[in-house]
């Protein structure tokens, strides 16, 4: 087996790489350098970052976005079949949930705020009214405005 030089710590852990998601580029380059994984997929990752060094997410690159959009229906059908048959697919289903979250104009913050309010009276904000609110979940269920 061909040995390859270990990555330099500065290449992997520098804040600039983390900030711009260039870790994938560095890892792809390292793995291609001598590992048995010489997939074209790793080249595609490098090409995406070559095109746009500040790429925040691979799904924003045309190649990856078009690939996911083209196969999204099959992805959902495979997961539905796996779930219906009790086959665990934690990474595959989490990836779909992540993808769905990226496509939403608003994330699930409202759900998290509601849970925090329910378990710890942390209050929440509404989209249709100004201010902070709390619901008396275990009492009468009424919502009360909280004055700051």
C-alpha positions as CSV (number, residue, x, y, z in Angstrom):
1,X,0.0,0.0,0.0
2,X,1.4,3.4,-1.0
3,X,2.0,5.7,1.9
4,X,1.0,9.4,1.7
5,X,2.2,12.3,3.7
6,X,0.1,13.2,6.7
7,X,-1.9,16.4,6.4
8,X,-0.3,19.6,7.9
9,X,-2.3,20.7,10.9
10,X,-2.5,24.2,9.6
11,X,-4.2,23.0,6.4
12,X,-6.9,21.2,8.3
13,X,-7.5,23.3,11.4
14,X,-7.1,26.9,10.2
15,X,-10.1,29.1,10.8
16,X,-10.2,30.2,7.1
17,X,-10.8,26.7,6.0
18,X,-13.5,26.0,8.5
19,X,-15.2,29.3,7.7
20,X,-15.4,28.6,4.0
21,X,-16.0,24.9,4.2
22,X,-12.7,24.2,2.5
23,X,-12.1,21.3,4.8
24,X,-13.8,19.1,2.1
25,X,-11.3,20.3,-0.5
26,X,-8.3,19.6,1.7
27,X,-9.6,16.2,2.7
28,X,-10.5,15.3,-1.0
29,X,-6.9,16.3,-2.0
30,X,-5.4,14.3,0.8
31,X,-7.4,11.2,0.1
32,X,-6.7,11.4,-3.6
33,X,-3.0,11.6,-2.9
34,X,-2.5,8.0,-2.1
35,X,-5.6,6.3,-0.8
36,X,-7.5,3.6,-2.6
37,X,-10.4,6.0,-2.8
38,X,-9.7,7.7,-6.2
39,X,-13.2,8.4,-7.0
40,X,-14.2,11.1,-9.5
41,X,-16.5,12.4,-6.8
42,X,-13.5,13.8,-4.9
43,X,-12.5,15.5,-8.1
44,X,-15.9,17.1,-8.3
45,X,-15.6,18.5,-4.8
46,X,-12.2,20.0,-5.7
47,X,-13.5,21.4,-8.9
48,X,-16.4,23.1,-7.1
49,X,-14.0,24.8,-4.7
50,X,-11.7,25.7,-7.6
51,X,-14.7,27.5,-9.2
52,X,-15.7,29.3,-6.0
53,X,-13.1,29.2,-3.2
54,X,-15.7,30.8,-0.8
55,X,-18.4,28.3,-1.6
56,X,-20.5,28.0,1.6
57,X,-22.1,24.6,0.8
58,X,-21.5,22.1,-1.9
59,X,-25.3,22.1,-2.7
60,X,-24.8,25.7,-3.9
61,X,-22.5,24.5,-6.7
62,X,-24.3,23.9,-10.0
63,X,-22.9,20.3,-10.4
64,X,-24.1,19.2,-7.0
65,X,-27.3,21.2,-6.9
66,X,-28.4,19.8,-10.3
67,X,-27.5,16.2,-9.3
68,X,-29.6,16.4,-6.1
69,X,-32.5,18.1,-7.8
70,X,-32.5,15.5,-10.6
71,X,-32.5,12.5,-8.1
72,X,-34.5,14.0,-5.3
73,X,-37.7,12.0,-6.2
74,X,-35.8,8.7,-6.1
75,X,-34.1,9.7,-2.9
76,X,-37.5,10.2,-1.2
77,X,-38.9,6.9,-2.7
78,X,-35.9,4.9,-1.4
79,X,-36.3,6.4,2.1
80,X,-40.1,5.8,2.1
81,X,-39.5,2.2,1.2
82,X,-36.8,1.7,3.8
83,X,-39.0,3.3,6.5
84,X,-42.0,1.2,5.5
85,X,-39.9,-1.9,5.8
86,X,-38.2,-1.0,9.1
87,X,-34.7,-0.6,7.5
88,X,-32.7,2.0,9.5
89,X,-31.2,4.7,7.3
90,X,-29.9,7.3,9.8
91,X,-27.4,9.1,7.5
92,X,-29.5,8.9,4.4
93,X,-32.7,10.2,6.1
94,X,-30.7,12.9,8.1
95,X,-29.2,14.1,4.8
96,X,-32.7,14.5,3.3
97,X,-33.9,16.4,6.4
98,X,-30.8,18.7,6.1
99,X,-31.5,19.2,2.4
100,X,-35.2,20.0,3.1
101,X,-34.1,22.5,5.8
102,X,-31.8,24.3,3.4
103,X,-34.7,24.8,1.0
104,X,-37.0,26.5,3.5
105,X,-37.3,30.3,3.8
106,X,-37.7,29.8,7.5
107,X,-36.3,27.1,9.6
108,X,-37.9,25.3,12.6
109,X,-37.0,28.0,15.0
110,X,-40.7,28.4,15.9
111,X,-40.9,24.8,17.0
112,X,-37.7,25.2,19.1
113,X,-39.0,28.4,20.7
114,X,-42.3,26.6,21.6
115,X,-40.4,23.7,23.1
116,X,-38.2,26.0,25.2
117,X,-41.2,27.9,26.4
118,X,-43.1,24.7,27.3
119,X,-40.2,23.2,29.2
120,X,-38.7,26.4,30.8
121,X,-41.0,29.4,30.2
122,X,-38.3,31.0,28.0
123,X,-40.9,32.9,25.9
124,X,-41.1,33.0,22.1
125,X,-41.6,35.6,19.4
126,X,-44.4,35.6,16.8
127,X,-44.3,36.6,13.1
128,X,-47.7,38.3,13.2
129,X,-47.2,40.4,16.4
130,X,-44.4,42.4,18.0
131,X,-43.0,41.4,21.4
132,X,-42.2,38.2,23.4
133,X,-44.9,35.8,24.5
134,X,-45.4,32.9,26.9
135,X,-48.1,30.3,26.9
136,X,-49.4,28.9,30.2
137,X,-49.1,25.4,28.9
138,X,-50.1,23.5,32.0
139,X,-52.7,26.0,33.2
140,X,-55.4,27.4,31.0
141,X,-53.4,27.3,27.7
142,X,-53.7,31.1,27.2
143,X,-51.0,33.1,25.7
144,X,-49.7,36.1,27.6
145,X,-47.5,38.9,26.3
146,X,-44.3,39.4,28.3
147,X,-43.2,42.9,29.0
148,X,-39.4,43.4,28.7
